[in-house]
């Protein structure tokens, strides 16, 4: 299906060197921030207490932060979820780091909030308390890293069987580029990195692989059809031919992700943000990273067409 057809081939590879230099700069910067600043891990990974309270009327988050800060907490988070009357409070592990400490935390916080609002008619009600122990957080970190490792290894194996090694290496580097860029954004802005974000990163891996495979499949197909075109011309033609498909696929996906970003609330905010970054960089890397690297690795028609094997006996008879 095509919404439009481009009759003139766009010379993408003409700008490949400059754009890939920009990619290298982004990649190095992302690695630097990941190493230097690390991630703002959620309570799911670090352990702590999540408290949800409900007010009769909308409340100022700054007032809630000031009240909790008066209890001696420093690394805590306060945010709305659902409505301006619903407030989610995330507290780090405190005291003995068990359920008893979590219960004491929730009681102390609720008492402080009730005391702060005693002069007004805005009553506060405790809705939910959830505790994640440090041991559970460490297990989640380990399981999350193992899930990421298995996905990466699975993708590498798939690409190795699907393509000639030059195309496979190009796809793998492009996918690595996307993941590191996403992680770099979260490290630089110190956005909360949760299990939902990790799920988003894994989804982007699959999404990016799909886009790269589509590009490489078209390049391989055109190499077999076009005998006289240069490598850069074949790549430019292939990318131009799939632009309509890219606009339809990524445009519809991005609309869905944006709806989660703006209307999904705090639970889906960083998940959809990771997907948004991954979608746009996935398009970019498939065109300018994967395709350009395959060109620089010297991909040619002979690499994609298996030589015809002649029967030895037939050859011997002909020579005889």
N, C-alpha and C positions, 0 to 999 in steps of 0.2 A: 504494500500500500504506500502511495506517495501523495503528499499534499502538493508538492511542487517538484519539478525536475530542472536540474541545472545543466544546461547544454554545454557550458564552457568549463573546462577543468580548472579547478582552483590550485595554484601552485603552493601547497602547504609546505613542502620540503624546502622551498626557497628560504624560509625563515626558521628552519629547524634548528640551526646552530644557535642563534640568538635566544630562542625560546627555551632551548635545553640548558643554556647557561643560566637563565633565570631559574629553571627548575633545580639546577645544582645548588644555586644560592639558597633557595627555599628549603631544599633538602638538608643542607648543612646547618642552616639556622634552626630547623626543626630538631635535628639531632642534638644540637647545642642546648636548646631550651629543655629538651627531655632530660638530658644529663644534668644540667646546671640547676634547673628549677624543680624538676620532678613533676608529679601529678598531685592534684588536690583530690585525694581518694575519699570516696564517700564513707559513711559509717558502715556500709556493707562490708568494706574491706578493712577498715581500721578498728571497728568495734565502737559501740556507743549506744545512745538511747534516742529514739524518735518519739516525740510527743505531739499529738494533734489535739488542739483545743478549738472550741467554737465560741464566738461572741454573739451576743444578741444584735449588736450593731457593728459596722465596719470599724476596725481599730487601726491605729498607726503602728506600723512595724518598728519604727524608730523607738516608740515608747516601750514596746515589748522587748526590744534589744537592750534598752537601758535598764529595764527591770531585771533581766537575766544577767546582764553584766554586773549588776550590784550584788549578785550571789557569788561572785568570784570566778565565773566562767570566762574564758577568753576565746577559745577556738570553737565557737558555736555558730549555728546558722538559723535564721528566722526567715520564713517566706510564706506567702499566701498559697493556697491550693484550692481550686474550685471556685470559691467566692472570696470577697474581701473580708468576710466574717470568719473564715476558716484559716487557721494559722498552724503551720508545721514548724516544730522546733527540733533541731538536731544538736544533741549534746555529746561531747567526747566522753570516753570511758573515764569514770571518776570513782574514787574510793577503791573498793576491793575488786571492782570490775565484774560483779555478778548480778543476779536478778534482784537481790536485796538492795544493792546499791542503786540499781535502776529504779526500784520502787521509791526509795528515799529521794532520788533526784526528781522524779515526777511529782511527788507530794510537795517538795520544797518549791519547785517551779510554779505549781498550781496555786500554792498558798501566796507566793509573791505576786502573781498576776491578780489574784483576787484582792489582795491588799492594795495593789496599785489602782484598781478600779472600784475600790470601796466607796469613793466619793461620787461616783457616777452610777447611773442605772444600767451600764453596759456589763451584764453578767457574763462570766466566762465558765465554760463547761469542758471537762476533760472527756475527750472522745476515744483516744487510743494511745497506748504506750507499747512500744516495741523495743526490745533490747537485743543487741547483737554483741556477743562476747568476742574478745580479741582472738581466741582460738578459732572461732567460726570465721572471723574475718581473714585469718591467715589461710584457712582452707579454701575460701572463696578466691583469694588471690592465686593460690596454686592451681586450682581447677580452671580459673579463667585463663591463665597463661598456658596451661596444657591444651585447652580448647583452641586457643589461637595457634599454638604450635601444630596441632593436628590438622587444622584447616590449611595452614600454609604448606605443610608437607603434602597434603592431598592435592592441592592445586598444582604444586610442582610436578607431582607424578602425572597428573592429568595432562598438563602442558607438554611433558616429555613424550607422552604417547601420541598426542594430537598433532604436534607440529615438528617440522625439521628444527634442529637444535638452535639455529639462529633466531627463528621466530619464537621458539619457546623461551629462550633467554630474554628476549625483548619483552615478552608479555610478563615474565616474572619480575623483571626490574620495574616495569610500569606499575604493577600491583604493589610492590614494596614501596614505591614512591608515594602512592596514594595513602597507604596506611601510616607511614611516617609523617606525612604532612598533616593528617588528621590529629595524630598524637601530639605533633608540634603545636598545633593551635590550642589544644587543651592544656598543654604545659605552659605556653606563653601567657594565655589569659587566665590561667588557674581556674578554669571551669571545673565543676565537680565531675569526677570520673567515677561512674557507678557501673553496676552490672548491665544496666540498660545501654549505657554508652559502649561497653564492650560488645554487646549484641549488635549495636549499630556498626561498629568497626568490622565485625565478622560479616555482616550483611553487605557492607561496602566492598569487602574482598570478593565476594561472589558476584556482585554487580559489576565491579571493575573487570573481573575475568571475562564475564559475558561480553562486555563491550570490546575488549581486546581481541577476543576470539572472533567476533564478527568482522573486525577490521582485518585481522590476519587471514581469515578465510577468503575474504574478497581479494586480498593481495595475492594469495596463492592461486585463486581462480583466474585472475587476470594475467598472471605470469604464464599460465598454461595457454591462454587464448592469444595474448599479444606477443608475437615473436620478435618484433623489431623495436619495441619501446624500450627506453632506458629504465633503469630501476626507479629513479625518482619520478618519472612519468607514470609508471605503473602504480606506484604508491599514491601519487596525487589523484589519479583517476579512480582508484579504489575508494579512497576517502570521500571524494566528491559524490560517488554513486550511493553512498550510505547516509548522506546528510539528512535526507528526508526521513529515513528510518530513525536516525538519532534524535531528531527534533520531536517526533511523535512519542518515542519511548521515554526519553528523559523528560520531556515536557510534561507528560501525563504523570510520571512518577513524582516529579518535583511539585506539582500541584497538590498531590496527596500529602507529601512530606511537609509542605508549607502549612497545610491545614492542621497538621499535628503540632507544628511549631508555634502557631498563633493561637490555637484553640485547645490544644491538648493539655495545657496546664504544666506545672513544674515536673510532673512525673515523666512526661514525654518531651520536655523542652530540649535537654541536652542530647537525647537520643535522636531527635529529628534534626538537631543542629549538626551532629556528626554525619548523618545521612546527607544533608544538604552539601556540606563540604566535600564528602566523598563522591557525590554525583557529579559535581562540576569538575573536580580534579580528575575523576575517572574519565570523563570525556576528553579532557586536556591530555592526560597521560596516554590514552589509547591512540590519539592522533599524533601528538608531537614527541612523545617519549618512546612508546613501543615501536611505532612506524619508523621514526628517525634512527633508533638504535639498530633495527634490523637492516636499514640501509647502510649504516656505517659498518656493520659487521660483514657487509659484502654479499647480502642475499641476492641470488640470481636465479634465472629460470632453471638452470641445470640442477640447482639444489632441490627443486621441488618436483622434478620429473625423473622417475626411476628409469635407468637405462634398460633397453630391451635385451634380455638374455637370449643368446642364440644357442641352439642345441649343438653340443660338441660333435655329435656324429654327422650332422648335416654339414657342419663346417669342414670336417675331415673329407667328406665325399666331394665337396666343392673344390677343396685344395687338391685332391687326388685327380 
